[in-house]
């Protein structure tokens, strides 16, 4: 076993690898960018070294700097995590040349599976079924459009070096093909340095089922069963589970054998995942699964496999890379219970899942109810430079129903303030009737998106707690003075105060009367309601209202309040009473950046006539393209940015001329 390893990654996966290394007595070395100088993975490691400024191209992708740190620190091996350099064969070659072990497959194996078109050809030769499509070299747009017509619409355009949904476009009609192709090529080039694509038949009702495989350097290979990753949006996984719902044993065996056959075809060593697309239009059938791609690394969702098999896959990686044979043979592996993983992201689901940034002013993760893999702590910043994952919430239970119940309870117990998250969306998925029944396919989220992202109305109790907090009436008493318990109370009569709150973009004056001894009457839309504060413990407020005892949490995040109640988070603004009510009057005349990003393409100039929802600007954020559209019909008065310009959240990109000016 190695004595010291370097983790060439950041965030939760770096922390995850360090946990197993610590268990095995292996010392760890972290690398970090300027943006990560105070990150959790840096604090966890035995040693840490700066490798460059925040952009990944200047830090986490710097092969020479990472090798230099290996030599400086005495690290014998490098664990790449996932993303960054994890599937870069040139990195493996460079490590080999430096006499440093790569904790993963050979460069030849990565190259064999690194390009989707070549991998599909190799799998066909090995007897593994593949999706019908065009997987060859010619990239002329007209030629590709002809191939798409031969395959039959709808088709998927996929960056051949891609992953995570980047560089992927579904095309329904021939007339949309060229523009979708150009967009996929740009995104593929930006994300992977390779704009070449392949075309595949779009499966109408698909499930995404993948098989965890493992090989060693002694010719052995096994599979650790399947994971169902069908709950996706924008081709990115949202909730994963293992095993797959309703999986027939015959099909499980067939898929496992095909995955092992694929691994052995390239002499695979280490952890890998064979991803299959499964046509479930007639249910799960052993003749309806097709090879999609192989990920030659540890997957984000590997914990669900660990929980149902009882195996530590990172430990397997370290043992195999140090020359040991696989810890278990196929017949020694079995499935126990059910597991789910939900990816908690800093993103705004109602606004199209736009990535969000901010400081985690308040962070409560359900670590007593679930396994939580996270690379952040309260007070950490979610920056625009990296994937905005906050944590992975993973649960295990004896049955699917039991595990799903634990996942919902864990998500409802999650509290994040200072940055918008997808926690409510994830909880809504857990409550979704189809998902609860195991009727899952990759189109489920898109079909029911409106209901899944619908924001619940803020309960009156939550409004009351926000008003009491805004007025400073929930602060615990200081010292032993009995008058400190009479917050807001006056000797001659009940104190009358007003809290100005902004809820769902609407301002509300909430009247509060202090009655003494932590008792208040709050005037709500339904009428006055009495509240007695039973206990205030940090942000958690236990209260009694008309004989009903309940609790909620209220956090001041610097911009406003976040109220956590009944498994939901409600954002409450604290506007200045003297500010103008007309502050949003001109909002419809401006196109504003919804996130930090790069202006990738401008389809607008001053004087152009535009119609509502006409695409005007393509903004690239976190390697994904976001199309920004005209807010109304009109004429562009001024364009405020240039192509290639980096902008911040809230930047005015262009302004439409006022109606009168446009008419003139």
Steps between C-alpha positions, in 0.01 A plus 500: 500500500613855428631715783400834348271600213409829334137577415492698175155640564292715733164509677305201622686235301836614638357480853347159424834354385674644805256323734589157363870581483492602867323171587781307326777705661597668172617863518331745262618802303253762376543751220303822483437812296481853636120465521540188716770619739266456799301205365399195703718258300804717572428489872446121496825409326829428675670743261374751244665689214385797292505428126362817343220755464129417504430398136535121461719542194753684717483267801329159515582422135869588534665160459858623546415679825326194643797279421730760655294487821519118498878519492515776758269319743618145436158378384529157340167503320227735377125453544324713236146495644252574221501782246814711443784260401328175600457381141799669340740238356776760457493552875542126555792491257666793675462331841642176361800686362557658843478164677173589675205258513165607359214365713288400206514323163781507246535779246418249225172404669402864544578573135302197387187624679565875501336576167140385471522411130812284536364340818176400328694342212713307750191381690333385179805289427490359856137398458349767727175652359520870399244771414435541124670814369793666321829456690767575240749776415334719233377822663369702204171659620310413183621140513403470868156638424455232232603232751249635750229469236599139435489418872160667532393789722511562788877457533761585760812695411774411748852635542716195440733597787210606719339416829260648756259612228745756362507523122172308469191618311171330417373593152136444408497643147741514206476881481639532855796267442771746389449750782491218759815351347689830526394543863606144591835551324568826685415343835710192423795719406462712815461202734731238351712676237331287232205622295445178305168324546310180434133454418272242663141393483301659782330233710147621576464347849852434625644405833861563582636191674870457563713215627789548743799296384839441658813342359848433631847445354470122529234451232200502735182703444168510683186711506335642812150507355302788358405857580197671351580860409186579301393806699680763293463855384708640215648149476654542845417259781291629790410198716662157460399170653619144530381250409277596204123483560329190357824359361446137389777269618551380143564856382726579797713199410509591130601861567762398757654248261504755216670756725769254610552403135550869415754545783696190401507612135736783600684324787340740742646562846333702776150643538291559190138536399332364190201720420206352312192661352199273550184515290213446744213568259404135557643465850846379601616238251836328469512576125437876535818639658772674302856608584519877529848572637754399760619729777855398580495634854305499823147636454336778698228253596733220618372520863170327416699198378707509818190496718327205330817288473678599822820571307723810512576569133775752576673234710467260205661766279797544732552125542481426126731792410756377756509162326257293707235278334131589526377470862196290397406253229167530315330226702592678824308816405129545570233770532375603844208742523456822302690829475434848360728797437374855445732772374450822694605789275517876526257561216167668443254237378208738422737710287607215275750347746735792459821452700512721807780651702515635853628444851360210701398715795308210655547130419328211674544162330317183620811313613317305771241369254711448189851467369598846380798546269585869488793724424366815663426636847292785637668827400650359180438671168342340194707663226433527125817307417395144585207262508246641751446176692442550873461137604386152408228368731509119503264265682460123538200295606372142493259580215450765233207656688697516825806652332292757309327601823839556664615708203194726519543543877868583451429761233228658714753528784756674276543874560705729277490880518705754307472312174199364313495119466304221331402337833130574452508357148670182624238459773223549242654221292490270804129575536430442129253214461664351191847505652371357827347212303826438310352613167811689396647612170728785394204713388318501835636834622434683172143367482412611854741790536236763574365316803848397620632856511179662626581703809258442790316791654669623816303385808370769729698357791818547296402860423442558871842364595661715230323811634599427860862441395513813282387705801762341726236339719641146487836581652553303824512697824841626610581482870252446786293815470133387480419797278726347234233234449243766408626569149304780337275548803408846632374581852184688404374281213600232256778614268390538138770448237510438125739272313550584131558172317536410134346163418479370141587851372212651696548739791300435816465702819448247779364646823626350827371567852725396792295361789788428741683183610592401140138529395401680180200558281585507131249642253493277194275485193271251675479727805690547830676193637668451838853358528696402810872441454578185699870475421753670274805283436728669251295535182233250612184646650251278684166671540144439612204638308143432609606177673710376207872466572737506201839629400683667215841648433567858398839607371621848413736453208612860453252571219179397669343215693461134414225316688517119512167338577322176406788391281502820291723807490332838461699811409389827652643834397545789743450806281582854602174669589624818326593328171292558188212268417582562134844342511400228253323734259759465227568128544320411177733728301821325602666166440692418818757225562334244733840363607873570458622379161670557167317672214544225245291640218316826423210487258404862549611854421360844563209580272391138444126432526436195721201299614426366848702182580729545198846354587743790532799394711664168584662508844739222599508416872671197652561361146127501418337733247195704605293684239368840610192633318338835434274603793243658262441615144696814417815655362843459657614835630849407624715190535711528816739203456724339239553140395769337716430729795469351851201641685372476856156410631262793444699665219277690254581343162278708274220754521191527284396845386194645670178441310465863388862518381464173309185624325670826402 
